[in-house]
Amino acid sequence: MSIYIGVLFAVLHPHVRPEYKAYYIDHISSDWNPSYYPGTLEQGMNFSRRGLPEWVKSTRGLSIRESWGRWTDEDLGPIAGLKFTQSFSGPLCVDFTARAVPWVVGRTITVEMGNEKHPLRIAAEDLTAYEVQFTNLQQANELNIDLPKSLPRVFEMVPTNGDPRRLALNLSTLRLIPGRCPAVSASAGASH
């Protein structure tokens, strides 16, 4: 009997790498064992490029790579994000470009790193540049984008489109810039 209890415990509480669990068990990541390429934080990440930059450990809530980037997909979780291979402290600018589905334009999402959260209003459907200024991070190693809740499936909003995903943002590029955002004034806390 104790063997069955042990097996049941192991099944319910598997001891596997977080990336394995995210892909195979929790189904919140579409990346399993990705390739990595060299690059700096300032050079950034191109979401349409195969693999991940060496400073990104893992992803969650992002669909598979497409020629224009990667969509956030609520079916993979209500939060999209990246886990980094290093931690960040102090001021940091998150500079990214994204497209949006029409039904999230004008809505506000939350961008979070470590101990800081900032609201961000989705400005347009077309490719748009966003900057989020973090002022006093403390050993933050994840970037999370908290999306609007209960997003509709694409085909529910556009009946001629058979896409069953619950999309919000199509991320194109992302850079992490230590210090202040170039376009954000010293008194601003979020994006423009």
N, C-alpha and C positions, 0 to 999 in steps of 0.2 A: 504494500500500500504506500509506503514512504517513497518508493521509486516513482509512482504515479504523481504524488504530490510534488516531488522534485521536478519532474518533467513539466507539469502544469505551471509551476513557478517560473521555470526557464522560458517557457513559451510566452507567458504573460509579461515577463521582465527580461527580455533578451539583453545580453551584454555584447553589443556590437558598436562599431564606430558610429558617431552621430550622422555622418554623411550616408552611410549604409541605411540607417534607420529612417532618415528623411526620404530617401528614394524608394526603398523596398517596403517599409512598414507603414510610415506615416503618409506617404505619397504627397509630400509638400515640395519636393524638388524634382526637376526633370533632368538633373545632372548626376550621372553616376560615373565616377572615375574619369573626370574630364582631363584633357591635356592642358598644360600650362605653358604660357609664353612669357618671355621677359618683358619688363616695362616698369615705368615709374608711376607713382601716384599722379603726378602732374601730366604725364602722357595719357593716363586714363585708360578707360575700358571702352571698347567698341562692342556693343551687345550683339552685333551681327557676325562678329568674328568667331571662328571655331575655337573652343577652349576658353580658359579664363586667364587673366593676368596673374602672375605668380604671387601677388599680394592679396588675392581673393581666395579664401579657403573653400567656400561653398556658397550656394544660392538656395533660396526657397521662394515659393510663390511665383516663380517665373516659368513661362511656357518654354518650349523648345526654341532654339535659334531659328530666325527667319531672316530673309535678306534685308529687312529694314530694322531689325533689332529683336527684342524679346518683350512679349506682352506680360503684364501682371495678369494672373488668372485666379479668380476667387476659388475655383475648384481645387487649386493647389494650396489654398489657405487664404484667410482674410488679410494677411500681412505678407508683403513681398520684401525680400531683403537679401543682403550679402553679409557673410561672415568673413572677417579679414584675418590674415596671418599675423597681424600685429595689432597692438592697442594704441589708441590715440588719446592724448591729454592736451588740454589747453584749447586755443582757438583753431577751428578747422572749417574750411569752406567746402561744401558739397555742391559741385557744379555739374548739372546734367541736362540733357535734352530729351524730350519725350513728345509723343503724339498722344491724343486722347480719343476715346470713343465719344460721340456727340453727347451721350446722356450723362457724362461726368463733367463736361465743361461747365465752369462756374461753381462747382462743388469744391469743398475743402477737404484735403487729406491731411494726415499728420506724418511728418518726417521725424524719425527718432534715432538718436545715437546715444547710448549710455544713459546718462542722467538728464539729458535735454530732449525736449519735444518742441517742434515748431509747426504751426499750421501753414499750409500751402494751398493757395487757391489755384485750381486748374484754369489756365487762362484761355486756351484755344485748342481746337481740334488738330490744327497743323503742327508741325515740328516747332517746338518752343523751347527756349533756353530758360532754365530755372537755377537759382542759387539759394542755398540755405546756409546761413551763418550759424555755426555752433561756437559758443564763446568760452566755455570752461569745461570741456570734456574731462572725464576722469577714468582713464583706462578703458575706453570704449572700443569694442572690437566687432560691433555689428551695426549695420545701417538697416533700419526698418521703415517701410512705407506702409502705413495703416490706411487701407482703402475704404471707400464707402461700403457700408454693409448691404447685404442682399442685392448684389448686382444682378441684373437680368442676363439671361443668355443672349448672345448676339442675335440668334434667329428669332427671339421673341421681340426684339426691337426692329429688326430688318428681316421680314419674312422671306425675302429672296436670297438671303444669306444662310446657308446651312450650318454655320459655325456654332457648335454647342457650348463654347467656352463662355465664362463670365469675365469679360475683359474690362479693363479700365485704362491703363497707360501702356503705351509701347515705348519702352526705354531704348534709346539709341546710343547715347554716350554718357559716360560718367567720369568725372575727375575729382580727386581729393587734393585740395590745396591747403597746406599748412598756413595758418594765419587768417587774415581777413579776406573776404570775397572782394574781388576788384570792383564790382558794380554796387556793392552794398555799403551804405554810409556807416560811419562809426556808431550811429545811434540805432540802426536797424537791427532787428533780430531774426527776420525770416527772409523771404524771397521777394523778388520784384516781378 
